Amino acid sequence: MTNCNRSNAAIAPKLMKQVQVKLKEVQKLFPITTNSLIIDKNGEIIVETLQNNLGQKELSNTIHQLKTYAISFVSTLQEKDDCSHIHIRGEKNMFSFYIVRDSILAFFTQMDFEAGKKFNFQQADDKVKLICQDLLHLLANTKI
Protein backbone atom coordinates (compact mmCIF):
# COMPACT_ATOMS: atom_id res chain seq x y z
CA MET A 1 0.00 0.00 0.00
CA THR A 2 1.40 3.42 -0.94
CA ASN A 3 -0.01 6.60 0.45
CA CYS A 4 0.74 10.18 1.27
CA ASN A 5 1.17 10.64 4.99
CA ARG A 6 0.45 14.34 5.39
CA SER A 7 -3.08 15.42 6.10
CA ASN A 8 -2.72 18.58 3.98
CA ALA A 9 -1.02 16.79 1.12
CA ALA A 10 -2.64 16.08 -2.18
CA ILE A 11 -0.38 14.25 -4.56
CA ALA A 12 -2.08 13.85 -7.91
CA PRO A 13 -3.01 10.22 -8.65
CA LYS A 14 -0.87 10.18 -11.82
CA LEU A 15 2.15 11.44 -9.88
CA MET A 16 1.52 8.96 -7.07
CA LYS A 17 1.45 6.15 -9.64
CA GLN A 18 4.83 7.28 -11.02
CA VAL A 19 6.28 7.37 -7.49
CA GLN A 20 4.88 3.88 -6.82
CA VAL A 21 6.60 2.58 -9.96
CA LYS A 22 9.94 3.98 -8.77
CA LEU A 23 9.53 2.50 -5.28
CA LYS A 24 8.73 -0.88 -6.85
CA GLU A 25 12.01 -0.62 -8.79
CA VAL A 26 13.81 -0.27 -5.45
CA GLN A 27 11.97 -3.34 -4.17
CA LYS A 28 13.20 -5.31 -7.19
CA LEU A 29 16.81 -4.32 -6.44
CA PHE A 30 16.51 -5.09 -2.73
CA PRO A 31 14.22 -8.14 -2.51
CA ILE A 32 11.97 -8.46 0.51
CA THR A 33 11.84 -4.70 1.08
CA THR A 34 8.86 -4.22 3.36
CA ASN A 35 8.58 -0.51 4.05
CA SER A 36 9.75 2.48 1.97
CA LEU A 37 9.57 6.17 2.80
CA ILE A 38 10.41 9.46 1.18
CA ILE A 39 11.16 12.10 3.77
CA ASP A 40 11.46 15.84 3.14
CA LYS A 41 14.03 18.26 4.59
CA ASN A 42 11.82 18.84 7.65
CA GLY A 43 11.77 15.15 8.46
CA GLU A 44 8.16 14.70 7.44
CA ILE A 45 7.10 11.61 5.55
CA ILE A 46 5.91 12.54 2.07
CA VAL A 47 5.22 9.08 0.68
CA GLU A 48 5.33 5.68 2.33
CA THR A 49 4.72 2.09 1.41
CA LEU A 50 3.70 -0.33 4.13
CA GLN A 51 3.77 -4.03 3.39
CA ASN A 52 4.07 -5.53 6.83
CA ASN A 53 2.64 -4.92 10.25
CA LEU A 54 5.43 -2.66 11.47
CA GLY A 55 3.44 0.17 13.03
CA GLN A 56 3.72 3.69 11.70
CA LYS A 57 4.65 5.03 15.14
CA GLU A 58 7.38 2.41 15.55
CA LEU A 59 8.62 3.12 12.03
CA SER A 60 8.69 6.89 12.63
CA ASN A 61 10.52 6.46 15.92
CA THR A 62 13.11 4.22 14.27
CA ILE A 63 13.64 6.70 11.45
CA HIS A 64 14.05 9.64 13.81
CA GLN A 65 16.56 7.67 15.89
CA LEU A 66 18.62 6.63 12.88
CA LYS A 67 18.27 9.76 10.76
CA THR A 68 20.67 11.91 12.77
CA TYR A 69 23.26 9.14 12.93
CA ALA A 70 22.99 8.40 9.22
CA ILE A 71 23.26 12.04 8.17
CA SER A 72 26.14 12.57 10.56
CA PHE A 73 27.97 9.50 9.26
CA VAL A 74 27.41 10.35 5.61
CA SER A 75 28.63 13.92 6.16
CA THR A 76 31.94 12.57 7.46
CA LEU A 77 32.62 10.88 4.14
CA GLN A 78 34.65 12.91 1.73
CA GLU A 79 32.72 11.75 -1.32
CA LYS A 80 31.57 14.31 -3.85
CA ASP A 81 28.41 12.39 -4.65
CA ASP A 82 24.97 13.74 -5.52
CA CYS A 83 23.39 10.90 -3.57
CA SER A 84 24.96 9.72 -0.34
CA HIS A 85 23.81 6.47 1.19
CA ILE A 86 24.26 4.19 4.14
CA HIS A 87 23.05 0.68 4.96
CA ILE A 88 22.69 -0.42 8.57
CA ARG A 89 22.51 -4.19 8.80
CA GLY A 90 21.34 -6.18 11.74
CA GLU A 91 21.04 -9.90 12.23
CA LYS A 92 17.96 -10.31 10.02
CA ASN A 93 17.10 -6.85 8.65
CA MET A 94 18.75 -3.93 6.93
CA PHE A 95 17.80 -0.26 7.06
CA SER A 96 18.90 1.88 4.08
CA PHE A 97 19.09 5.66 3.68
CA TYR A 98 19.72 7.45 0.38
CA ILE A 99 20.16 11.21 0.88
CA VAL A 100 19.61 13.40 -2.17
CA ARG A 101 19.86 17.12 -1.49
CA ASP A 102 17.16 17.75 1.14
CA SER A 103 15.20 14.53 0.68
CA ILE A 104 15.71 11.02 2.01
CA LEU A 105 14.60 7.68 0.64
CA ALA A 106 14.56 5.15 3.47
CA PHE A 107 13.56 1.50 3.41
CA PHE A 108 13.66 -1.70 5.43
CA THR A 109 14.79 -4.95 3.82
CA GLN A 110 14.76 -8.44 5.27
CA MET A 111 18.31 -9.62 4.68
CA ASP A 112 20.30 -11.81 7.01
CA PHE A 113 24.05 -11.49 7.37
CA GLU A 114 24.89 -14.40 5.05
CA ALA A 115 22.65 -13.07 2.26
CA GLY A 116 24.27 -9.66 2.73
CA LYS A 117 27.73 -11.13 2.13
CA LYS A 118 26.62 -12.40 -1.28
CA PHE A 119 24.59 -9.34 -2.30
CA ASN A 120 26.06 -6.92 -4.89
CA PHE A 121 25.55 -3.64 -3.02
CA GLN A 122 27.53 -1.55 -5.51
CA GLN A 123 25.33 -2.53 -8.43
CA ALA A 124 22.11 -2.03 -6.46
CA ASP A 125 23.30 1.30 -5.01
CA ASP A 126 24.19 2.65 -8.45
CA LYS A 127 20.68 1.83 -9.70
CA VAL A 128 18.95 3.23 -6.61
CA LYS A 129 20.87 6.49 -7.03
CA LEU A 130 19.31 6.85 -10.48
CA ILE A 131 15.88 6.07 -9.04
CA CYS A 132 16.46 8.73 -6.36
CA GLN A 133 17.19 11.31 -9.03
CA ASP A 134 13.97 10.33 -10.82
CA LEU A 135 11.98 10.60 -7.58
CA LEU A 136 13.53 13.96 -6.79
CA HIS A 137 12.56 15.18 -10.25
CA LEU A 138 9.00 13.81 -9.90
CA LEU A 139 8.45 15.47 -6.54
CA ALA A 140 10.39 18.68 -7.20
CA ASN A 141 7.43 20.81 -8.21
CA THR A 142 4.89 19.17 -5.94
CA LYS A 143 3.52 21.41 -3.23
CA ILE A 144 2.95 19.13 -0.33
C-alpha positions as a printed Julia matrix, in Angstrom:
144×3 Matrix{Float64}:
  0.0     0.0     0.0
  1.4     3.42   -0.94
 -0.01    6.6     0.45
  0.74   10.18    1.27
  1.17   10.64    4.99
  0.45   14.34    5.39
 -3.08   15.42    6.1
 -2.72   18.58    3.98
 -1.02   16.79    1.12
 -2.64   16.08   -2.18
 -0.38   14.25   -4.56
 -2.08   13.85   -7.91
 -3.01   10.22   -8.65
 -0.87   10.18  -11.82
  2.15   11.44   -9.88
  1.52    8.96   -7.07
  1.45    6.15   -9.64
  4.83    7.28  -11.02
  6.28    7.37   -7.49
  4.88    3.88   -6.82
  6.6     2.58   -9.96
  9.94    3.98   -8.77
  9.53    2.5    -5.28
  8.73   -0.88   -6.85
 12.01   -0.62   -8.79
 13.81   -0.27   -5.45
 11.97   -3.34   -4.17
 13.2    -5.31   -7.19
 16.81   -4.32   -6.44
 16.51   -5.09   -2.73
 14.22   -8.14   -2.51
 11.97   -8.46    0.51
 11.84   -4.7     1.08
  8.86   -4.22    3.36
  8.58   -0.51    4.05
  9.75    2.48    1.97
  9.57    6.17    2.8
 10.41    9.46    1.18
 11.16   12.1     3.77
 11.46   15.84    3.14
 14.03   18.26    4.59
 11.82   18.84    7.65
 11.77   15.15    8.46
  8.16   14.7     7.44
  7.1    11.61    5.55
  5.91   12.54    2.07
  5.22    9.08    0.68
  5.33    5.68    2.33
  4.72    2.09    1.41
  3.7    -0.33    4.13
  3.77   -4.03    3.39
  4.07   -5.53    6.83
  2.64   -4.92   10.25
  5.43   -2.66   11.47
  3.44    0.17   13.03
  3.72    3.69   11.7
  4.65    5.03   15.14
  7.38    2.41   15.55
  8.62    3.12   12.03
  8.69    6.89   12.63
 10.52    6.46   15.92
 13.11    4.22   14.27
 13.64    6.7    11.45
 14.05    9.64   13.81
 16.56    7.67   15.89
 18.62    6.63   12.88
 18.27    9.76   10.76
 20.67   11.91   12.77
 23.26    9.14   12.93
 22.99    8.4     9.22
 23.26   12.04    8.17
 26.14   12.57   10.56
 27.97    9.5     9.26
 27.41   10.35    5.61
 28.63   13.92    6.16
 31.94   12.57    7.46
 32.62   10.88    4.14
 34.65   12.91    1.73
 32.72   11.75   -1.32
 31.57   14.31   -3.85
 28.41   12.39   -4.65
 24.97   13.74   -5.52
 23.39   10.9    -3.57
 24.96    9.72   -0.34
 23.81    6.47    1.19
 24.26    4.19    4.14
 23.05    0.68    4.96
 22.69   -0.42    8.57
 22.51   -4.19    8.8
 21.34   -6.18   11.74
 21.04   -9.9    12.23
 17.96  -10.31   10.02
 17.1    -6.85    8.65
 18.75   -3.93    6.93
 17.8    -0.26    7.06
 18.9     1.88    4.08
 19.09    5.66    3.68
 19.72    7.45    0.38
 20.16   11.21    0.88
 19.61   13.4    -2.17
 19.86   17.12   -1.49
 17.16   17.75    1.14
 15.2    14.53    0.68
 15.71   11.02    2.01
 14.6     7.68    0.64
 14.56    5.15    3.47
 13.56    1.5     3.41
 13.66   -1.7     5.43
 14.79   -4.95    3.82
 14.76   -8.44    5.27
 18.31   -9.62    4.68
 20.3   -11.81    7.01
 24.05  -11.49    7.37
 24.89  -14.4     5.05
 22.65  -13.07    2.26
 24.27   -9.66    2.73
 27.73  -11.13    2.13
 26.62  -12.4    -1.28
 24.59   -9.34   -2.3
 26.06   -6.92   -4.89
 25.55   -3.64   -3.02
 27.53   -1.55   -5.51
 25.33   -2.53   -8.43
 22.11   -2.03   -6.46
 23.3     1.3    -5.01
 24.19    2.65   -8.45
 20.68    1.83   -9.7
 18.95    3.23   -6.61
 20.87    6.49   -7.03
 19.31    6.85  -10.48
 15.88    6.07   -9.04
 16.46    8.73   -6.36
 17.19   11.31   -9.03
 13.97   10.33  -10.82
 11.98   10.6    -7.58
 13.53   13.96   -6.79
 12.56   15.18  -10.25
  9.0    13.81   -9.9
  8.45   15.47   -6.54
 10.39   18.68   -7.2
  7.43   20.81   -8.21
  4.89   19.17   -5.94
  3.52   21.41   -3.23
  2.95   19.13   -0.33
